[in-house]
Amino acid sequence: MADQDPGIDHGPPRRATYGRAPSVSLVFQLVPPKKPRSWAPAVKPDLDKLIRAVLDSLSTTKNRKTKAVIKGVITDDARIIEITAAKTYHGNPGVLITITHAGENK
């Protein structure tokens, strides 16, 4: 495993904790309304609330009752130094998440 980046904790499969400052890109795909008022999804939910929900779900957290640590993809969302986000209408609702080390080519 000498070829792996030492800044990433490779832990369990499909889960990598970014040790260096991450950059996050989010594209929220919303179901288009039957009669859209505009081509742009300038509707609820607010983009800032969507961003907050995703970043909180990606971050390491601690269970209040058991004190068990639930390891996240990002150790702490306060470490993120760059975020780009957009809402778009799409037939498949969801969010596309891209996490890179800050300064890397996207």
Secondary structure, 3 states (H helix, E strand, C coil): CCCCCCCEECCCCCCCEECCCEEEEEEEEECCCCCCCCCCCCCCCCHHHHHHHHHHHHECEECCCCCCEECCCECCHHHCCEEEEEEEECCCCEEEEEEEECCCCC
